[in-house]
Amino acid sequence: MSDQALEALSASLGTRQAEPELDLRSIKEVDEAKAKEEKLEKCGEDDETIPSEYRLKPATDKDGKPLLPEPEEKPKVR
């Protein structure tokens, strides 16, 4: 590769911008014991918190009646 091609490529990249510094004042220290006491319920953690569009619906036939599982045939023992 020629130096001219590398210089053209590096010129097209531009200069590196400095990353913004983190504002450490916005970060709050949390007491671990207190955080465990205030445990919030998260979405999907319990059946009541799952949105209705994501819940499993029972299988139904074309008339809307629930499908029942086929009874298992037990082998006859002589």
Secondary structure, 3 states (H helix, E strand, C coil): CCHHHHHHHHHHHCCCCCCCCCCHHHCCCCCHHHHHHCCCCCCCCCHHHCCHHHCCCCCECCCCCECCCCCCCCCCCC
